[in-house]
Amino acid sequence: VQANLSGAMNDSCRLCPLCGLSFSDWDILQQHVQLHLDLENGPRQYGLDGSGGFVRQEVMQMEQEVARGTMTPSEFHSHRSHLLESLAEGIDDGATRTDGGPYYRHPTGVRASWIAAETSHYRAGPGDVGWGCGYRNLQMLLSCLARLQQFDFLGGLQVPSLPRLQELVEEAWTKGFDPMGASSLGGRLRNTRAWIGSTEIYALLCAQGVRCRVVDFHVPSGPAGTHPRLLQWVLNHFCSSTVSPTGRVLNQTCRPPLYLQHQGHSRTIVGVEEWRNGGLCLLVFDPSQNCRTLQRVLDLNVQPLRRFAGSLKHKQYQILAVEGVMTREETEACRIASHVFTAQRVP
């Protein structure tokens, strides 16, 4: 593979030696080939080993509860029937959802804050523990879009179930969005535990006519491996769309939340604070937070949601931002552009 890859390096249009896809960017080609090799060497890690997906994992969890005596057989059959009925409808059953928002009493150190449009929190459930964070963050984003009039593809306040989201990504691939991502995962997500990230979510949203962009903070921009440019970008993003009057401490915006990706995990940015000392702090929903903890946060304070610059020390981050809706012509142009997808880089 390395020999073929070196040969491909000399071509103006570089080809993947494993699947034949063409790339105009050498770094993206390297990442694409590495994912091929990772999937070959460790398919179980990526949920592509045939061991089942969301439904199988959730049913196995319930079977274990029956074996431990924490669930009766009748409860098992009732829960299983409810699960299958919900999945047949393609709508999330709300079992892991917490509604509300980070409205709170500001500490004296905060000069002002900007909050995303109303967003529900979705935590990991028994069927997706260990691999479902991308889907749960997508549900958070969709819960907000479903409340905004211009995004009518969801049909009201109904957020798709996790298996339905897998189908929607596959449908986007079938339409020709993100062929690189489709090839890397064999064009299949249903009945797997395959992770998804910003590119899969980008493909799904664009296929539905949602305008969005991916911003790549590919190197640290501050001391000790921190990313102050990322926090400033988030502040600028939310400041540009304020519903409540300017000059207030708490500023409600009409912006959807931001999808935040880093190696091994993803979260949802629902706001940003500007402190009196000049520092910035993100307000973040994390799928690993349980409902009980989150409800206390929403009722009392947002300390567990805060992420200061010092806690953002992964080498790279990606943000996906929803920016509106597209016409059919714009959607088609987006589909063509996704064949050689590149994120906006900062710095």
Protein Blocks (a to p, Z undefined) as FASTA:
>chain_A
ZZmmmmmmmpmbdcdfknopacfbfklmmmmmmmmmmmmmmmmlnopnonapfklmmmmm
mmmmmmnopacfklmmmmmmmmmmmmmnopaehlmgcedddddcddfklmbdcddddddd
ddddfklgojlmmmmmmmmmmmmmmmpmklmmnnpaadcdfklmmmmmmmmmmnopakll
mmmnoopaghpabdcdfklmmmmmmmnopacdddddfbccbehhiafklmmmmmmmmmmo
cfbdghiabdcdfbdcdddddehiacddfbdcddfkopacdddddfkbcfklmmmmmmmm
mmlmpccfklmmcfbdcddddfbdcdfklmmmmmmmmmmgccdddZZ
